[in-house]
Amino acid sequence: MIAAGEADLYPRFGTTMEWDTAAGQAILEAAGGRVETLAGTSLAYGKPGLKNESFLAWGRGPGYLIE
């Protein structure tokens, strides 16, 4: 929904694993959005244990739309 311009922000504070987020992050970033940890770093992959930290995902802002 963020990549399509239908939502602005997705905060995730619960546990996710790398396989839960990889495809969505790729789509969102291809659409100009971002996924970052609460520390402001890009959500990384290949971590020991494959567990993600809490993160925020957001789009480019109002007025864009991916067809």
C-alpha positions, 0 to 999 in steps of 0.5 A: 500500500505504501509503494502504491501511494495508498499509505504513508507510514508503516511502523513495525515494533514486533518480531519479523524475520528477513524472509518476512520483509525482503520482497516488500522492502525491494518493492517499496525501495524500487518505488522510491520509499525507504525501510530503516531501523529505529536507529536510522540505518537501512534494514540489512540482510544476512544477519546472524539469526536472520531476525530484524529489529523494529523498523519504519517503512515510508513512501516518497510522500503524497502525490506519487503513484506506482501503476 
